């Protein structure tokens, strides 16, 4: 279990209880591509001020970095309304100071999440896709939508494996958005 925790695939909730990220069940050859995302997510720091959309707007104005997960996935797909602003920053401590200077508090409920910039950022769409797979949960639906909409921007050798019912669900939702029906 300690090896899974080190890699970012598992997180201890409380003594004797762990949560396993769904990314653990992706093909083994994808793991090396997921590790930078998992390592960054493992170091995530959450901040909040009013704990609503205003926090996100202010953070976007005052922080320099690369937005990923919820907000960037929404920009790319329009599939799911974003909840958390994940932003890669070069210096996590400096970003935390900047947020505190603007009266943000650090805790577990904040909507602004700073994560250290690590790994490759040459293909931004690929990075958001891998971040979504690594984060798991509802972000897997974003990864599926990114793969459907931005297929040509993704490395054909770096693809996730998804449940058929999730792929069909996303296709239906994307089809409904565009006013067409996909069968």
Secondary structure, DSSP 4 states (H G I P E B T S, - for coil): -HHHHHHTSEEEEETTEEEE-GGGGS-GGGHHHHHHHHHHHHT-EEEESSSSHHHHHHHHHH--SEEEHHHHHHHHH--S----EEEEES-HHHHHHHHHHTT-EEESS-SEEEEE--S--SSHHHHHHHHHHHH-TTHHHHHHHHHHHSGGGS-TTS-----HHHHHHHHHHHHHHHT----
